Amino acid sequence: EAEMREEFEKIKQKRDVNSHGVKLIVEELERRAMFARSPPNNWGDRMAARANRFAFLGTIGFNVSSAIVNASQIPLMMIPILNGEYSQGKYGLGDGAAISAVGRSSKLIGSSTHLLRPGKRFSRKMSRIEAEKGSIDVRGTPSIDNFYELKKVGDKQELVIRTDLNLSKEKIADLTRLKTLVEIAGNRGMLNRSLFYDTLSLEKSGRQRGLWDKVNAGSAFFFHLTERFNRQVAMMSTYDLELQRMREQGRDVSSIDVQTEAANVALRRAQEMNGGATLSTASGIAQRGWGRVAMMYKSYGVQMYYTLLKTGYQAMPRTSTDKWLAEERGMTLKEFQALDNT
């Protein structure tokens, strides 16, 4: 928040920038930061959370088929968007690049169950509060961060690839490339959270779960896993494709700065293609009170409609938009507009 305010003060000095518009954005981001840091817990919001739980249990709770349908997000939304973004242009990767990237990501996440480790098939390494005492094995679910653990390297803790999984050289190379993305996504809470769990208030720490909490968590478990899987596939696929395009542009993809840039693109794309992971990224009306109940299943739909409308708007031929899209792909405006005739 402090960095955001500092940046806003710099922007206000520029005459060619709409500082009033920027001020509105900053105020909205500050409101969302406050919501994330200190969620409201008054009587009305607690009742809304309970109503969400009853509604979920009475509609799609424990419904595995509905959770599986959510996985159709990958072929229906992700592959067409990624194919359109990365297949063509001066630095295009070809029509099969998006499908290949999605396939690699899905396979890697699926293999994070560690099927070759009897009795520890869903294990993950968690660091203790006192880092010097090492990590412990705990039960987990399929997730890309199952392949890593936090270790103290010098004066700081760093994410490193686990050495107890007998990983192949190919998989170690993939995980090394993905490390920057996993670190950034983990720090932003985008790996193991889900909008379903957050809407149902099932991810609160600091209190023991009762029977009612466990029943609700169980009813949303498959949706939780599917949402996480979709998001991780979106992030990893976009990250891989972005790095490939950067390599075609002659950039040093081993640089942390370049990898961080690619990771930020991947996280933004994942938000567009799969929606947010927390209530703080949902629309304001869906965050509190009865609006939270009314918008329970609609935040995802609103995000998808926005992405579809935005994509359609960008597809309309306009010189200003075409110029920006051409520059993003390393092409001249004439080269980009000629794609419509091929």
C-alpha positions as CSV (number, residue, x, y, z in Angstrom):
1,E,0.0,0.0,0.0
2,A,2.9,2.4,0.8
3,E,4.5,1.6,-2.6
4,M,1.2,2.2,-4.3
5,R,0.7,5.6,-2.6
6,E,4.3,6.6,-3.5
7,E,3.7,5.6,-7.1
8,F,0.5,7.6,-7.2
9,E,2.3,10.8,-6.0
10,K,4.7,10.4,-8.9
11,I,1.9,9.9,-11.3
12,K,0.1,13.1,-10.2
13,Q,3.1,15.1,-11.4
14,K,2.7,13.9,-15.0
15,R,0.5,16.1,-17.1
16,D,-0.5,13.5,-19.6
17,V,-2.0,11.1,-17.0
18,N,-5.6,11.0,-15.8
19,S,-4.7,11.4,-12.1
20,H,-8.3,11.3,-11.0
21,G,-8.8,7.9,-12.7
22,V,-5.7,6.6,-11.1
23,K,-6.8,7.9,-7.7
24,L,-10.1,5.9,-8.0
25,I,-8.1,2.8,-8.8
26,V,-5.7,3.4,-5.8
27,E,-8.7,3.9,-3.4
28,E,-10.3,0.7,-4.6
29,L,-7.1,-1.3,-4.2
30,E,-6.7,0.1,-0.7
31,R,-10.2,-0.9,0.2
32,R,-9.6,-4.4,-1.1
33,A,-6.3,-4.6,0.8
34,M,-8.1,-3.6,4.0
35,F,-10.8,-6.3,3.3
36,A,-8.1,-8.9,2.8
37,R,-6.1,-7.9,5.9
38,S,-9.1,-7.5,8.2
39,P,-12.3,-9.2,6.8
40,P,-15.5,-7.9,8.3
41,N,-16.9,-10.1,11.1
42,N,-20.2,-8.5,12.2
43,W,-23.5,-10.3,12.7
44,G,-24.7,-9.7,9.1
45,D,-21.6,-11.0,7.5
46,R,-21.5,-14.1,9.7
47,M,-25.1,-14.8,8.8
48,A,-24.3,-14.4,5.1
49,A,-21.4,-16.9,5.4
50,R,-23.8,-19.4,7.1
51,A,-26.4,-18.8,4.4
52,N,-23.6,-19.5,1.8
53,R,-22.9,-22.8,3.5
54,F,-26.6,-23.9,3.6
55,A,-27.0,-22.9,-0.1
56,F,-23.9,-24.8,-1.2
57,L,-24.9,-28.0,0.7
58,G,-28.4,-27.8,-0.7
59,T,-27.3,-27.3,-4.3
60,I,-23.9,-28.7,-5.5
61,G,-22.2,-29.8,-2.2
62,F,-20.7,-33.3,-2.6
63,N,-21.6,-33.2,-6.3
64,V,-18.5,-34.7,-8.0
65,S,-19.9,-34.4,-11.5
66,S,-20.3,-30.6,-11.2
67,A,-16.7,-30.4,-10.1
68,I,-15.5,-32.4,-13.1
69,V,-17.5,-30.1,-15.4
70,N,-15.5,-27.2,-14.0
71,A,-12.4,-28.9,-15.5
72,S,-13.9,-28.1,-19.0
73,Q,-12.5,-24.6,-18.3
74,I,-9.2,-25.8,-19.7
75,P,-10.3,-26.7,-23.3
76,L,-13.1,-24.2,-23.5
77,M,-11.3,-21.1,-22.2
78,M,-7.6,-21.5,-21.7
79,I,-6.5,-23.3,-24.8
80,P,-8.3,-20.9,-27.3
81,I,-7.0,-17.8,-25.4
82,L,-3.5,-19.0,-25.1
83,N,-3.4,-20.3,-28.7
84,G,-4.6,-16.9,-29.9
85,E,-2.0,-15.1,-27.8
86,Y,1.1,-17.2,-28.6
87,S,0.6,-19.1,-31.9
88,Q,1.0,-16.3,-34.5
89,G,3.2,-13.3,-35.1
90,K,6.9,-12.7,-35.6
91,Y,7.6,-14.5,-32.4
92,G,4.7,-17.0,-32.7
93,L,5.2,-20.5,-31.3
94,G,2.9,-22.4,-33.6
95,D,-0.7,-23.7,-33.3
96,G,0.2,-26.6,-31.1
97,A,2.2,-24.7,-28.5
98,A,-0.8,-23.9,-26.2
99,I,-2.0,-27.5,-26.2
100,S,1.5,-28.8,-25.5
101,A,2.0,-26.3,-22.6
102,V,-1.3,-27.2,-21.1
103,G,-0.6,-30.9,-21.4
104,R,2.8,-30.6,-19.7
105,S,1.4,-28.5,-16.9
106,S,-1.5,-30.9,-16.3
107,K,0.8,-33.9,-16.2
108,L,3.3,-32.3,-13.8
109,I,0.5,-31.3,-11.3
110,G,-1.0,-34.8,-11.6
111,S,2.4,-36.4,-10.8
112,S,2.7,-34.3,-7.7
113,T,0.7,-37.0,-5.8
114,H,4.0,-39.0,-5.6
115,L,2.4,-42.3,-6.6
116,L,5.8,-44.1,-6.2
117,R,5.9,-43.3,-2.5
118,P,3.7,-45.9,-0.7
119,G,2.1,-44.4,2.4
120,K,3.1,-40.9,1.4
121,R,1.4,-40.4,-1.9
122,F,0.0,-37.0,-1.1
123,S,2.9,-35.7,1.0
124,R,4.3,-32.2,1.1
125,K,7.2,-30.7,3.0
126,M,6.3,-28.0,5.4
127,S,8.8,-25.9,7.3
128,R,8.6,-25.7,11.1
129,I,8.1,-22.4,12.9
130,E,11.7,-22.7,13.9
131,A,13.3,-23.1,10.5
132,E,16.6,-24.5,11.8
133,K,14.8,-27.6,13.0
134,G,14.1,-28.6,9.4
135,S,10.9,-29.6,7.6
136,I,8.3,-32.3,8.2
137,D,6.2,-34.5,5.9
138,V,2.4,-33.7,6.1
139,R,-0.5,-34.9,4.1
140,G,-1.4,-32.9,1.1
141,T,-3.3,-32.9,-2.2
142,P,-2.1,-32.6,-5.8
143,S,-0.3,-29.2,-6.2
144,I,2.8,-28.0,-7.9
145,D,4.4,-26.8,-4.7
146,N,4.5,-30.5,-3.4
147,F,7.8,-30.7,-5.3
148,Y,9.4,-28.0,-3.2
149,E,10.3,-27.2,0.4
150,L,11.6,-24.1,2.1
151,K,15.2,-24.3,3.3
152,K,17.5,-21.7,4.8
153,V,20.0,-20.6,2.2
154,G,22.4,-18.1,3.7
155,D,20.5,-15.5,5.6
156,K,17.1,-16.2,4.0
157,Q,14.7,-19.0,3.4
158,E,14.4,-20.2,-0.2
159,L,12.3,-22.6,-2.2
160,V,14.3,-25.6,-3.3
161,I,13.4,-28.8,-5.1
162,R,12.9,-31.8,-2.8
163,T,15.6,-34.4,-2.9
164,D,13.5,-37.3,-1.4
165,L,11.3,-37.9,-4.5
166,N,13.8,-39.6,-6.9
167,L,12.8,-37.1,-9.7
168,S,14.0,-37.5,-13.2
169,K,16.5,-35.0,-14.8
170,E,13.7,-33.8,-17.1
171,K,11.3,-33.1,-14.2
172,I,14.0,-31.4,-12.2
173,A,14.7,-29.1,-15.2
174,D,11.0,-28.3,-15.5
175,L,10.7,-27.6,-11.7
176,T,13.9,-25.4,-11.8
177,R,12.3,-23.3,-14.6
178,L,9.0,-23.0,-12.7
179,K,10.6,-22.1,-9.3
180,T,10.2,-18.3,-9.7
181,L,6.5,-18.7,-10.7
182,V,5.8,-21.0,-7.7
183,E,7.5,-18.6,-5.3
184,I,5.6,-15.5,-6.5
185,A,2.2,-17.4,-6.8
186,G,2.7,-18.9,-3.3
187,N,3.5,-15.5,-1.8
188,R,0.3,-14.1,-3.3
189,G,-1.9,-17.0,-2.1
190,M,-2.7,-18.3,-5.5
191,L,-1.6,-21.9,-5.2
192,N,-3.6,-23.5,-2.4
193,R,-6.6,-21.2,-1.9
194,S,-9.9,-21.3,-3.7
195,L,-12.8,-18.9,-4.1
196,F,-15.2,-21.7,-3.0
197,Y,-13.5,-22.2,0.3
198,D,-13.1,-18.4,0.9
199,T,-16.8,-17.7,0.1
200,L,-17.8,-20.5,2.6
201,S,-15.4,-19.1,5.2
202,L,-13.5,-22.4,5.4
203,E,-10.0,-21.0,5.2
204,K,-9.9,-19.1,8.4
205,S,-6.9,-19.9,10.7
206,G,-6.6,-19.5,14.4
207,R,-9.5,-21.6,15.4
208,Q,-10.3,-25.3,15.6
209,R,-12.7,-26.7,13.0
210,G,-15.9,-28.2,14.4
211,L,-18.1,-30.8,12.8
212,W,-20.1,-28.2,10.8
213,D,-16.9,-26.8,9.4
214,K,-15.6,-30.3,8.4
215,V,-18.9,-31.2,6.7
216,N,-18.8,-28.0,4.6
217,A,-15.1,-28.4,3.8
218,G,-15.8,-32.0,2.6
219,S,-18.8,-30.9,0.5
220,A,-16.6,-28.3,-1.3
221,F,-13.5,-30.4,-1.5
222,F,-13.7,-31.5,-5.1
223,F,-14.6,-28.0,-6.2
224,H,-11.7,-26.7,-4.2
225,L,-9.3,-29.2,-5.9
226,T,-10.6,-28.5,-9.4
227,E,-10.4,-24.7,-9.0
228,R,-6.8,-25.0,-7.8
229,F,-5.9,-27.4,-10.6
230,N,-7.4,-25.1,-13.2
231,R,-5.6,-22.1,-11.8
232,Q,-2.2,-23.8,-11.6
233,V,-2.6,-25.1,-15.1
234,A,-3.4,-21.6,-16.3
235,M,-0.4,-20.1,-14.5
236,M,2.1,-22.7,-15.5
237,S,1.0,-22.9,-19.2
238,T,1.1,-19.1,-19.6
239,Y,4.5,-18.9,-17.8
240,D,6.0,-21.6,-20.1
241,L,4.6,-19.9,-23.3
242,E,5.7,-16.4,-22.2
243,L,9.3,-17.7,-21.5
244,Q,9.3,-19.4,-24.9
245,R,8.3,-16.2,-26.6
246,M,10.8,-14.2,-24.7
247,R,13.5,-16.7,-25.8
248,E,12.4,-16.2,-29.4
249,Q,12.8,-12.4,-28.8
250,G,16.4,-13.0,-27.7
251,R,15.9,-12.3,-24.1
252,D,17.8,-14.1,-21.3
253,V,15.1,-16.4,-19.8
254,S,17.5,-17.5,-17.1
255,S,17.4,-14.0,-15.6
256,I,15.3,-13.7,-12.4
257,D,14.0,-10.3,-13.7
258,V,12.8,-11.9,-16.9
259,Q,11.3,-14.8,-15.1
260,T,9.5,-12.5,-12.7
261,E,8.1,-10.5,-15.6
262,A,6.8,-13.8,-17.1
263,A,5.3,-14.9,-13.8
264,N,3.4,-11.6,-13.4
265,V,2.0,-12.1,-16.9
266,A,1.0,-15.7,-16.0
267,L,-0.8,-14.6,-12.8
268,R,-2.7,-11.9,-14.6
269,R,-3.7,-14.3,-17.3
270,A,-4.8,-16.9,-14.8
271,Q,-7.1,-14.4,-13.1
272,E,-8.7,-13.6,-16.5
273,M,-9.1,-17.2,-17.6
274,N,-10.1,-18.8,-14.3
275,G,-11.2,-16.0,-11.9
276,G,-9.7,-15.0,-8.5
277,A,-8.8,-17.2,-5.6
278,T,-10.2,-15.0,-2.8
279,L,-13.2,-12.8,-2.0
280,S,-10.9,-9.8,-2.0
281,T,-10.6,-10.1,-5.8
282,A,-14.4,-10.5,-6.3
283,S,-16.7,-7.6,-7.1
284,G,-17.5,-5.3,-4.2
285,I,-21.2,-6.4,-4.1
286,A,-20.1,-10.1,-3.7
287,Q,-17.9,-9.5,-0.7
288,R,-20.4,-8.6,2.1
289,G,-23.8,-9.2,3.4
290,W,-26.6,-10.6,1.3
291,G,-24.8,-9.5,-1.9
292,R,-22.3,-12.2,-0.9
293,V,-25.2,-14.8,-0.9
294,A,-26.8,-13.6,-4.1
295,M,-23.4,-13.6,-6.0
296,M,-22.2,-16.9,-4.5
297,Y,-21.9,-18.7,-7.9
298,K,-21.8,-15.5,-10.0
299,S,-18.3,-14.1,-9.4
300,Y,-16.8,-16.7,-11.7
301,G,-19.4,-16.0,-14.4
302,V,-18.9,-12.3,-14.2
303,Q,-15.1,-12.7,-14.7
304,M,-15.7,-15.0,-17.6
305,Y,-18.1,-12.6,-19.3
306,Y,-15.6,-9.8,-18.8
307,T,-12.8,-11.9,-20.4
308,L,-15.0,-12.9,-23.3
309,L,-16.2,-9.3,-23.9
310,K,-12.7,-7.9,-23.6
311,T,-11.3,-10.5,-26.0
312,G,-14.1,-9.7,-28.5
313,Y,-13.4,-6.0,-28.1
314,Q,-9.7,-6.4,-28.8
315,A,-10.5,-8.6,-31.9
316,M,-12.3,-5.6,-33.5
317,P,-10.0,-3.9,-36.0
318,R,-8.9,-0.5,-34.6
319,T,-5.7,1.2,-35.5
320,S,-4.9,2.1,-31.8
321,T,-5.5,-1.4,-30.5
322,D,-3.8,-3.1,-33.5
323,K,-0.7,-1.0,-33.0
324,W,-0.5,-2.0,-29.3
325,L,-1.1,-5.7,-30.2
326,A,1.5,-5.6,-33.0
327,E,4.2,-4.1,-30.7
328,E,3.4,-6.8,-28.1
329,R,4.1,-9.5,-30.7
330,G,7.2,-7.7,-32.2
331,M,5.5,-6.9,-35.5
332,T,4.8,-3.8,-37.5
333,L,1.2,-2.6,-37.8
334,K,1.1,-3.6,-41.4
335,E,2.3,-7.2,-40.6
336,F,-0.2,-7.5,-37.8
337,Q,-3.2,-6.3,-39.9
338,A,-2.1,-8.7,-42.7
339,L,-2.9,-11.6,-40.4
340,D,-6.6,-11.0,-40.9
341,N,-6.1,-12.0,-44.6
342,T,-4.3,-15.3,-43.9
